[in-house]
Structure formats: structure tokens, C-alpha cells
Amino acid sequence: MRKADTDIGLIGLAVMGQNLALNINDKGYSIAVFNRTTKKTEDFIAGPAKGRETVYGAYTLEDFVSLLSRPRKIILMVKAGSVVDDFINSLLPLLEEGDVIIDGGNSYFEDSIRRTKELDAKGILFVGTGISGGEEGARKGPSMMPGGNPKAWPIVKDIFQSIAAKTPDGKACCDWVGPDGAGHFVKMVHNGIEYGDMQIISEVYHIMKSLLGLSHEEMADIFEQWNRGSLNSYLIEITRDILRYKDSDGTPLLENILDTAGQKGTGKWTGIEALEHGVPVTLIVEAVFARALSAFKEERVRASELFGEPVIPWSGSKEEKAKIVLDLGEALLASKIISYAQGFMLMREASISNNWSLDFANIATLWRAGCIIRSVFLDKIREAYSDNPGLENLLFAPFFKNTLLKAESSWRRVISLASIHGIPVPAMSSALSFFFAYRSSRLPANMIQAQRDYFGAHTYERTDKPRGQFFHTNWTGEGGAATSGTYNA
């Protein structure tokens, strides 16, 4: 084995790990790699890494650690959960004070909070780094969201920023997010927004195909046109490519893919955290539930036989169809803005409760290139928070306010059309309902509070009294004056 002067080590040689290792080596850093399955290491060294003199394969953890220069820097690209803890526990006897362990998987942020604290007590610096961009991003430059022990950032900064994606003006899509679990929390919200984006795109596709009867080439052309304008984004771009892709028999591959969507948990975590913080992340939660509903394939087939398919045919002129397509683009853009706005609302509340001091302009910069939710209007988000770091809500920024008001009529028409003709649009319709509710100075929650007081003496506030004063009515004449204690769940 060679002496201990390798710049960094990586454990876990699935596709993401392999591509990240090659990316690191491309940027001039020597790297040692290890995988529990020895053959994976052998295949990587003999295959993708063949001829690379500064990529070293190790076949025991002891040999792996012995290759690394001090302070040792080790990236774990392994399955989230207990596997991360297992590797950490196996590495600890081999490490020294000041060494750095980096978790680059989709770990739950609470685990990163725990690991940061536990490892700090042992003198080891932990970094929980969200990495977005998939296989291509890992290879060519991902978006990276590091958090954890701030003492580790100067040690890993140069490597991280050199391998990360770059914005058009050359800024690395990687910067320190915050302490303990901040990096993985921001990555979780990124993935939640990704869930929302994918769902609203699928709803637009459903309307185009099942209602308007557009061909795959026609739909691809529309997405290509949208990708040249305000909807320019990675997901719009790949949707165009997917629509054009042909199966071996020349038919669109998309129609041969079973309509059941999988998920790995980050969207669900986003919904759980939204409930914990009391933030109405409605679009993302609807996107998660839409995936869950899609998994009930056999039940859906039986229900379609029992009730009949819901779609009522639409017939209209070519000109009317063109107008609907324009409306779809506006509705998609408006819904997409709501998805981002809700995500930033959640990050704001988490930042306050965890004392993270998240920099939202900086987060928008991290997402401008290399990641799945890369979008042209992330520049506008960055500008909005740069101009006003204390911005209460993204929707209050002039660009987003004006964009939503311009799109509103189209948005309403799309949701109405879908409802009349039986096309499910849970995410887009929830986004519009959120927009209606958020801008309503008075909502029917007074009825809910009256009901709560009626059956449970939970009290209520009055419109003609200062906030914070609570009242109870003996609605039946039999309840008396006793009231229930107040609390927030």
C-alpha cells in the first residue's frame, strides 16, 4: 500500500459514489475508495477508474484509513440510516482527533444533529452534506448543501467547492449551510420541492394527453418551448426528452411504464416536518399522497371497472386548444412558485426553532445549477432574499407577486377545466387553494373555533378584543364556565 498522503477517501461504490469519486479525481485530488463488497472495489478500479494513477482501491477499512493524509477526510456514500452508523462505529477506532466524517447520503436531519454531537464528543468532526443532481450531477458537478460541525468546513471547503456545479457567473453551488442538521434539512426540503415539481408536471402531461389528445411529439415541442422561457428548468428539460424517447418497437416508451410512482422518504419527511412546525406545505404533501395513491394500482383498476373512467371527453377548436396550452404554462409556473414559497416557509420556521440562521439567498444560489430543482427563477429567489434578507414570504417579492397575479386567470381556468372533465390535479389545485387562503384576510376558521369551544370548551379570541385574550361561551346552558387548557400540537 502507498503511504498516507491521499487527499480524501470515499466509502460506497454504487453509481453515485463511483461518479463522485471520479469527479473528485478529475479536479486533481487523489482519492482512496472502499466498498464492503470487495468485487465492487475491484470492478471500479479495473473499470471506470482504470488508468487513473491517483485512485487507490482498499480492501479493508484499516488499509483504507492508512492511505489518507491527516486530518483524514472520509465521505460515506451509503444507504441512509443504520448503515451510516455502522460505518461510523467501524471507523472510530481507526481515526484520530480532528479527522472528518462526511455523510453524503439522503440522511434524516435529526440523525445528522445526533451524529454531529456524538462525534464532537469523541473529537471527530461530522459533516452532513446533502448532494443533489443524481448520477450526472455527481459526475459533472452536483449541488452540495453541507452542514454539521463548523470546524470541518475549512478542511473540506476547497474540495467541495471544486467538485460542485458552477453558476453561469462561476460561483460554486456549494457553501456552508449551518450547524448540525441544517445541510440535510435543506436537502430534505429541496427533495420535497422536487416531489411537488414532478407532480405538477405530471398533471399537466395528463391534461395534455387525456383531455387535449396531444401526441407525444406535440407535447415534447410544448415543453421545449417552455424551457426557453420562464419555465426553464432541469425537470422541464428532461420531460421533453422523456416524451420523445421511443421504445424498441418505435412507440413512446413513456406509455409502457407502469403508472405507480416510488419514493424514498424525503418527501414524506418534508410533510412530517411541515406538520411539526405548523407550516402549510400543502402542494408537497399532496404530491407525496399522489405517489401513495398511484401505488394502489390494482384497486384503481377495480374502481375504474366499478365506477367507470372519470374523464369526460373534451372537444374544441384548434384555437381553443392552443389557448388551453397557454393556460397550462401559466398554471404550471404559478404552482411551481407556490411549491418553492412553501419550501422556504418551512426552512424559515426550522431555522428559527433550531437557531440555524439559514441564509436563503445563499440556499437559492446552491440550487441554481447541478441539482434536480434547478430553475431559471432561482435567480429571482436569490435576488429577492438578497434585497430583503428578512423577507416574510417569497410571494411578497415584486417579481413573484406580479407573476402570480398575471397567471391567476389561467390557473383558475385550468383547475376548473380539469375538475369538469375528471382529470385529477391534486397538487395544482392545492397550490391555487393555498394562494386563495393565504391572501384572504378572513377565513372560516372562526366556525372551527366556535365548534371547538362548543364541544370542548377550548375558548376563542374575539375580533373586537386584543389578541391573546380568550373567551368561552356556555353554548347549551349546561356547560358551565370551566374551560379546557390551551396548547399547540
Secondary structure as the mmCIF struct_conf table of DSSP 4:
data_model
#
loop_
_struct_conf.conf_type_id
_struct_conf.id
_struct_conf.beg_label_comp_id
_struct_conf.beg_label_asym_id
_struct_conf.beg_label_seq_id
_struct_conf.end_label_comp_id
_struct_conf.end_label_asym_id
_struct_conf.end_label_seq_id
BEND BEND1 ALA A 4 ALA A 4
STRN STRN1 THR A 6 THR A 6
BEND BEND2 ASP A 7 ASP A 7
STRN STRN2 ILE A 8 ILE A 11
BEND BEND3 ALA A 14 ALA A 14
HELX_RH_AL_P HELX_RH_AL_P1 VAL A 15 ASP A 26
TURN_TY1_P TURN_TY1_P1 LYS A 27 GLY A 28
STRN STRN3 ILE A 31 PHE A 34
BEND BEND4 ARG A 36 THR A 37
HELX_RH_AL_P HELX_RH_AL_P2 THR A 38 ALA A 46
TURN_TY1_P TURN_TY1_P2 GLY A 47 GLY A 51
TURN_TY1_P TURN_TY1_P3 GLU A 53 THR A 54
STRN STRN4 VAL A 55 GLY A 57
BEND BEND5 TYR A 59 THR A 60
HELX_RH_AL_P HELX_RH_AL_P3 LEU A 61 SER A 66
TURN_TY1_P TURN_TY1_P4 LEU A 67 LEU A 67
STRN STRN5 LEU A 68 LEU A 68
HELX_LH_PP_P HELX_LH_PP_P1 SER A 69 SER A 69
BEND BEND6 ARG A 70 PRO A 71
HELX_LH_PP_P HELX_LH_PP_P2 ARG A 72 ARG A 72
STRN STRN6 LYS A 73 LEU A 76
BEND BEND7 VAL A 78 VAL A 78
TURN_TY1_P TURN_TY1_P5 ALA A 80 GLY A 81
HELX_RH_AL_P HELX_RH_AL_P4 SER A 82 LEU A 91
HELX_RH_3T_P HELX_RH_3T_P1 LEU A 92 LEU A 94
TURN_TY1_P TURN_TY1_P6 GLU A 97 GLY A 98
STRN STRN7 VAL A 100 ASP A 103
BEND BEND8 GLY A 105 GLY A 105
HELX_RH_AL_P HELX_RH_AL_P5 PHE A 109 ALA A 121
TURN_TY1_P TURN_TY1_P7 LYS A 122 GLY A 123
STRN STRN8 LEU A 125 SER A 132
BEND BEND9 GLY A 133 GLY A 133
HELX_RH_AL_P HELX_RH_AL_P6 GLY A 134 LYS A 140
STRN STRN9 SER A 143 GLY A 148
HELX_RH_3T_P HELX_RH_3T_P2 PRO A 150 ALA A 152
HELX_RH_AL_P HELX_RH_AL_P7 TRP A 153 ILE A 163
BEND BEND10 ALA A 164 ALA A 164
STRN STRN10 LYS A 166 LYS A 166
TURN_TY1_P TURN_TY1_P8 PRO A 168 ASP A 169
BEND BEND11 GLY A 170 GLY A 170
STRN STRN11 ALA A 172 ALA A 172
BEND BEND12 CYS A 173 CYS A 173
STRN STRN12 CYS A 174 CYS A 174
STRN STRN13 GLY A 178 PRO A 179
TURN_TY1_P TURN_TY1_P9 ASP A 180 GLY A 181
HELX_RH_AL_P HELX_RH_AL_P8 ALA A 182 HIS A 206
HELX_RH_PI_P HELX_RH_PI_P1 ILE A 207 LEU A 211
BEND BEND13 LEU A 212 LEU A 212
HELX_RH_AL_P HELX_RH_AL_P9 HIS A 216 TRP A 226
TURN_TY1_P TURN_TY1_P10 ASN A 227 LEU A 231
STRN STRN14 SER A 233 SER A 233
HELX_RH_AL_P HELX_RH_AL_P10 TYR A 234 ARG A 244
STRN STRN15 LYS A 246 LYS A 246
TURN_TY1_P TURN_TY1_P11 SER A 248 ASP A 249
BEND BEND14 GLY A 250 THR A 251
STRN STRN16 PRO A 252 PRO A 252
HELX_RH_3T_P HELX_RH_3T_P3 LEU A 253 ASN A 256
BEND BEND15 ILE A 257 ILE A 257
BEND BEND16 ASP A 259 ASP A 259
BEND BEND17 GLY A 265 GLY A 265
HELX_RH_AL_P HELX_RH_AL_P11 THR A 266 HIS A 277
TURN_TY1_P TURN_TY1_P12 GLY A 278 GLY A 278
HELX_RH_AL_P HELX_RH_AL_P12 THR A 282 SER A 294
TURN_TY1_P TURN_TY1_P13 ALA A 295 ALA A 295
HELX_RH_AL_P HELX_RH_AL_P13 LYS A 297 PHE A 307
HELX_LH_PP_P HELX_LH_PP_P3 VAL A 311 PRO A 313
HELX_RH_AL_P HELX_RH_AL_P14 LYS A 318 ASN A 354
TURN_TY1_P TURN_TY1_P14 ASN A 355 ASN A 355
HELX_RH_AL_P HELX_RH_AL_P15 PHE A 360 LEU A 366
TURN_TY1_P TURN_TY1_P15 TRP A 367 TRP A 367
BEND BEND18 ARG A 368 CYS A 371
TURN_TY1_P TURN_TY1_P16 ILE A 372 ILE A 373
STRN STRN17 SER A 375 SER A 375
TURN_TY1_P TURN_TY1_P17 VAL A 376 PHE A 377
HELX_RH_AL_P HELX_RH_AL_P16 LEU A 378 ASP A 387
TURN_TY1_P TURN_TY1_P18 PRO A 389 GLY A 390
BEND BEND19 GLU A 392 GLU A 392
HELX_RH_3T_P HELX_RH_3T_P4 LEU A 394 PHE A 396
BEND BEND20 ALA A 397 ALA A 397
HELX_RH_AL_P HELX_RH_AL_P17 PRO A 398 HIS A 421
TURN_TY1_P TURN_TY1_P19 GLY A 422 GLY A 422
HELX_RH_AL_P HELX_RH_AL_P18 PRO A 426 TYR A 438
TURN_TY1_P TURN_TY1_P20 ARG A 439 ARG A 439
BEND BEND21 SER A 441 ARG A 442
TURN_TY1_P TURN_TY1_P21 PRO A 444 PRO A 444
HELX_RH_AL_P HELX_RH_AL_P19 ALA A 445 GLY A 456
STRN STRN18 TYR A 460 TYR A 460
TURN_TY1_P TURN_TY1_P22 THR A 463 ASP A 464
BEND BEND22 LYS A 465 LYS A 465
TURN_TY1_P TURN_TY1_P23 ARG A 467 GLY A 468
STRN STRN19 PHE A 471 PHE A 471
TURN_TY1_P TURN_TY1_P24 TRP A 475 THR A 476
BEND BEND23 GLY A 477 GLY A 479
BEND BEND24 ALA A 481 ALA A 481
HELX_LH_PP_P HELX_LH_PP_P4 SER A 484 THR A 486
#
